[in-house]
Amino acid sequence: MDFAARFAALDAWLCEHQALWRAKPFTQLTLAWEADWPALAAWLRERSLEQAEREHNQPWQLPAPAPFPALAAQAQALSAVEDWSSAVKAELPELLSRHIPGRKWQQITRFAAVSRQRWQRSPSHWLDWCAGKGHLGRLLAWQSALPLTCLERDPQLNFDGAAMSRQQGIAARHLDADVLQPAAWQQLRPEHSLLALHACGELHMTLLREGAARGCAQLAVSPCCYNRISRSEYQPMSQRAARSALRLSEEDLRLPLQETVTSGQRVRRLRDQSMAWRLAFDLWQRQARGVDSYLSTPSRPESALNQGFEAFCRDMAAHHQLELQPPACWAELEQQGWQRLAVVRNLELVRALFRRPLEIWLLLDRALFLQEQGYQVQLGQFCPPELTPRNLLIVAERN
């Protein structure tokens, strides 16, 4: 993959269509782009909540009016990467996977298999970054009979992980270390092969910077939670991304994370109820105040939903220190909230086309940074999205 060319094309496309993916249907009653494409807007607004849910994870399949099909085709072309998810999976002893949820274990085994296949040279020492109990590093150490170092901030996780390593005969050091602090970076050595499965924002960015600075031989990183950064605005890692006109806020960085595949039915039901009630409150406060603007409505605990819709709305009003004229009918207001939720979810399908492209933009920034630091870099998909939407993997090896 020509990372520079791919980045340039993707960067230009994202800049051109900022009005689409920056639009916020949840907080805006009407979106700016609706005036340009009224047929698309009207078509989406007539659809049900159930219809929106069906296409949530595959928005490109939606048979919507123009320009939706063209945007969908462009999004898929610009976000295409190699698919490594068919990597051969070895037979492993039950002891290695004990106490690990099945979906997580599949992610670990596929990450491990792909990493070893993509590197040209054999590793000599594993280092598991933000290791938790060290399941990933321990699997690779067991397969290769190589030493393992695990860096983890939580002493209890380290204690439990060390016990597991001893039980399985793995030569491992489990160190109490906050990987955002220089003391942890001193552990990095040129012979290390660094591993990070779903390390959030600043955690995996620190790994890339410090690992490259110390000349670590190999890296395998699957990023997650891009919005968890130390500043309010994203600071590009590569020189090319730093020259881009695109400026990303923490809120922008949440967009790639809005695809979900693991939530249970009860969790989704409570999420929808909370959002519908918040949208109903928004309609109420706009009308009662005579001000057509959104008021930030924080997420509420499940207990707040148990008190009923009217109490929920009054609690929201109290949060904003507002005394609002009650609506003519609370039940009608609640129904309007559900109707608006259906509209919001369907309009968000336009934004959804940009989830993966924006994530690929962020991954290409990281890949270009590693190339600038003297690494051979590959980017691909290590597992199917059914296991996790965060299924992208950067594999790098020092020249």
Buried (B, 14 or more C-beta within 10 A) or exposed (E): BEBBEBBBBBBBBBEEBBEBBBBEBBBBBEBEBBEEBEEBBEBBBEBEBEBBBEBBBEBBEBEBBEBBEEBBEBBEEBBEBEEBBEBEEEEBEEEBBEEBEEBBBBBBBBBBBBBBEBBEEEBBBBBBBBBBBBBBBBBBBBBBEBBBBBBBBBEEBBEBBBEBBEEBEBEBBBBEBBBBEEEBBEBBBEBBBBBBBBBBBBBBBBBBBBBBEBBBBBBBBBBBBBBBBEEEEBEBBBEBBEEBEBEBBBEBBBBBBEBEEEEEEEEEEBEBBBBBBBBBBBBBBBBBBEEEEBBEBEEBEEEBBEEEBBEBBBEBBEBEEBEBEEBEEBEEBBEBBBBBBBBBBBBBBBBBBBBBBBBBBBBBBBBBBBBEBEBBBBBBBBBBBEBBBBBBBBBBBBE
